[in-house]
Amino acid sequence: MSTDSQNTPHSTSVLEFKSSTFSVPVLVLSNNDLDAIEQQLQKKIQLAPEFFKNSPIVFDVQELNAQKIDIDIAALANVIRKFGLMPIGIRGGNEQQAKSALDLHIPVYSIHNNLSSDAPKQQKNTTQTTEISSATLITQPIRSGQRIYAKGDLIIMAQVSAGAEIMAEGNIHIYNTLRGRALAGVQGNPDARIFCFDLQAELISIAGNYKISEDIKDSTRNKPVQIYLEEHTLFIQDIREH
Amino acid sequence: MARIIVVTSGKGGVGKTTTSAAIAMGLAKKGHKTAVIDFDVGLRNLDLIMGCERRVVYDFVNVINGEASLNQALIRDKHCDQLYILPASQTRDKDALTQEGVGKVLEDLAKDFQYIVCDSPAGIEKGAHLAMYFADDAFVVTNPEVSSVRDSDRMLGLLSSKSRRAEQNEEPIKEYLLLSRYAPDRVKLGDMLSVDDVQDILSLHLLGVIPESKSVLTASNSGVPVILDEKSDAGQAYADIVARYLGEERPHRFIDEKKGLFGKLFGGK
């Protein structure tokens, strides 16, 4: 699954898409009174004017919508811009709010995977998955035939059996034996890594570059290792030699 | 409140029915009113192992369909009056079982019994699913060979995700490992996985090791649960398992090679 790195005679690659995570302040609104918002925003900004200067900001109107309070997105954006903040997104808006945001060239973010909502989350998975920011923690063994998918990092305290499959868009940490398949960076993040205490995997993969059990050298088998990607090649390294 | 135990494995021929019969008999002999249900609809075996095949009138499917009452279908055991058997239907298939029907039968049994042992069919399809769905405890019967261990692992995954307790976010099913047909001499030769190997793969609480034993076949063919053969090693192993399940502490036996008479006399190695 490696890409062709040879350049054609006429074109050299001038761009590349990469995935990165940024930390952006989110303005959570609980009232649609623009005057009140303006006043309180001013107070907050005075506390740390440098921090807020030209800062990107995402506004979250989920709570407003939960209370069925509508807000004029264009007017809100104007208020925010007045303070030198730069709105780069809206979250939790209804269809109409999303549309007016897009008209203003403000991207719309979906709400999932965020803990900003106060509503208690329903825990469906019986393997006791707990969402802590963007990491998924699992304390029960992952048995043969089970599949786990994590949007962020995946941390597993128990063993992963042969015939099980674990996937994460971020890193995978296994503080136990890995006998099944582990796929990190499944959305194409080449910086994702896999860490495990005892490598006996059937298959390991980072961003689509994979190795099967047969390709894993005896020198790294049954050892605590980290697996990372460099130039489309998977490297398995004894974690103690780092 | 009754405790529902499922005896399961994934793989066939590992000793589920033998174990169900022995465990149910063991619990009943200890004075607990116990029912044992054959979930292997279409491949009815439990009644043979329990020696009550000639007394089957109504079966599990009849009760689910409302064609017979539970009391009409339950067969009292010859050896122990605390033990009742609910046989499977031989003329139907697993589709005759419904989740509501099975749930209702178990609910009715729970009013009257302390332990309900569900003898699961092999596989992971409907019959096996319904056998484990309502369970509180699971006895996972495994032979010391790789395919059996793998199938048990798969079944453990289902127990923790597809059972009622899992679906309703209750305390998970308690899982116990029963390693059957164990032959220490073959383990020593490297032909067979050891207890440690199996535990390493499954990481499960070991309730007991049942040695490979001629007495199991003899008991099956004569329709007497092997636990009643108190002289046999397999019978003793099952007695230990029941005692441990009920909270007694007993050291594990049958894991190491048996010493011959001379070995015993002279202290062996």
Interface residues (C-beta under 8 A of the other chain):
Chain A: Q123 N125 T126 T127 Q140 P141 I142 R143 S144 G145 Q146 A158 Q159 S161 A162 G163 A164 R179
Chain B: R150 D151 D153 R154 L156 G157 L158 S160 S161 A166 E167 N169 P172 I201 S203
